[in-house]
Amino acid sequence: MTLAPETTDLKVQLRLTDDWFTVCDLHLLLPGRGVAALLPDGNQVAVFRDRKGRLYAIDNRDPFTGAAVLSRGLIGTHQDRPFVASPLLKQRFDLLSGQCLDDESVRVATYEVRAA
């Protein structure tokens, strides 16, 4: 019998420099939605779980407005690449690279993320 991830004690963790930082329990991330988390340095990260269970983490600050809102954006795909669309001005950010799909000169930070 295989246990679903929701019935385990898995934690969502981000790699910060040389160590892993625990963000939340995996079961708290709803597929297709994001959450914001405060990092030890005071910055915010947006963590997403897609409908296939893959995890992504990017800077939560929208570089076009300065607002910390990317965790509330809608996720989708463009040419088989996952993205989040900012809830404010709708710019799309690649969840793997952080590259803005609507303006090549803009990028947000990405983080290595795992469930452990």
C-alpha positions, 0 to 999 in steps of 0.5 A: 500500500502506498501512502498519499503525500497528504497522509505523511509528515513531509515538509516543504523545504527551500535551499538557502545558501548551504542549508535547507529551510523548512517552510510548511507541511506539504499537505498545506499546499493546495494543488494549483495554488501558492503560499507566501512564507517569510525567510530568515533574512526578512524577504518573502518567497512564493511556494507553489504546488502544481496539480501533478504535485511538483513544487516551485519557489520564487521571490514573492515580490512582483518586480513591476509593482513592488508588491508581495503578491506573486503567491496569489497569482494563477499558475499555468503553462506556456510551451510546456513551462510552468508559470505564475501570472501576477495578480496585479498586472498579469505578467507571467514568470517562469517558475523554473527560471524566474524569467518574465515571459512578457519582458525579457529584461525582468527576472525574479529569484528562484529557489531549489525546493523539495519535500522531505 
